[in-house]
Amino acid sequence: MGSEYSFTYKISCELIVVSQNFPPDVISEKINIRPSRAFSKGETFQSPKSGTVGKRIQNLWAVKSKTIITEDVNISSHINYFRDILENKIEIIHDLKSDSKNEITFWIWIETNGVGTSFDIPEIDLMFINRISNRLQVSIVGN
């Protein structure tokens, strides 16, 4: 008898606003949400890997869902988190999204010990993602 091996998935999602015009504090004020991470255009940074020093060329404001570890590739709880915190801010996000100097990305991040994984996003969730972002990024990383 062979042993059964279960795959695990470490999943989080992030809404990222990149802007040429609005620094993170202005975006926080507009949306009334504190970011999980942020930086301002012109700030100096140093790469932890290469040591390269540079200046930020844009502003970034991002809010992230809680990372979960599960045996099921399902992002609905993450979508629901963003729906809960953003549903009454759709007009504000639409204004940010409409400005050509802003880009709003919805990023799905999945780490797995499995190979060849897939997941579905129902139409209602796709419609919501489209309402809050103008770009979808999906990263699936095997570890």
N, C-alpha and C positions, 0 to 999 in steps of 0.2 A: 504494500500500500504506500502510495506517495503522500507526502505531506502537502497540505493546502497552504498556499502562499497568498497573503492579501496585499494589495497595493494600497499605499497611502498617498494622500494629496495634501499639500500645504497651500492654502488658497487665501488670497487677499485681493482687493480691488482698490483702485485709487482714482480720484478725479483730480486732474492736474490742469491748472490754468497757467498758461505761459503768456506773458503780456509785455509789449514794448512800452505801453503807456502807464499801466497801473502797478505800483509797488504792492507787495503782499498786504501791508496794513490797510490800504484802500480797498482791496478785494475783500479782506476780512470784514471791514466795516460795511461794505455793500451787501455781502451775503450773510453777515452776522454769524459767522462760524470761524472758530479758531483753527488754523491749519495744522496738519500733522507735520508738515515740513514746508519751508519757505526760504527764499533768498531774493535779494534785490539786485537789479542791474547795477553794474559797477563794483560790486563787492569783490574782494580778492578771495581766491580759493586756492587750495593746494590738493592735488590728487593724492589720495592715500597710497595708491599703487606705484605711480611713477615719480611722485614728488614734484611734478610740473606745477608751476604757479601761474595763475591767470586771473582775468577779471570776467565776471559774469556778464554776458551780452544781452540778457533779458531778465525780467522778473519771473518768479515762479511761486505759485501758491498751490498747495495740494492737501487734500484730506483723504485719509485711508480708512478702509474698513478693518475691523479686527481680524487678524490672521487666525484661520482655523485649520486644524489637522483632522482629516476625515478619510473614510474609505470610499466616499462617493464624490464624483466630480459633479458638483452642483453649486452654481454661483447664486442661486436665488436669494439666499439669506444676505448676501452682499448687496445685491440689487435692492432688496427691501430696506437695508440700512440707508442707502442713498435716497431711496424714495421717501423714507421717514424724515430725513434731515433736509431734503431739498424740495419736496413737493410744493411748499408755499413760497418758494423762491424762484420758480420757473421763469417768471418775467424778467427778473434781475439777471439770471443766467442767460436768457435769450438775448438780452441787451449786450452782455459781455461776448456772447458767441457771435453776434452780428457784426461786431467791430473787427475789421480785417487785421488789426494789430494784436489780436488775441487769438489763441488757439486753446480749445478745451478738449482734453483727451480723457477718455475712460479707459483705464488700463486694468486688464485682468491678468493676474500673476499666479501661475500654478507651478509648484515644484512637486515632483513625483518620483517614486522609486520604481515605477512601472514604465513600460515602453508602449508606444502606439496608443495614446489616449485620445479621447474626444469628448465633447460635451455639447449640449443643446442649449440654446437661449430661446425661450418662447417669444412669440410676436409681441406680447404686451411688454415684456422686458426690453426687447429691441427698440420698441417705440419710446420707452422711457429713456434708454441710453441715448437715443437720437435727440430727445428733447434737451438733455443736459450736456451734450458734447457734440463736437463736429469731427471727432476722430475716435476710432476704437483701436486699441492696441492689445494684443493677446501674446503673452509669453508663457510657454510651457517648457520647463527646464527639468531634465532628468538628473537625478543625483544618486 
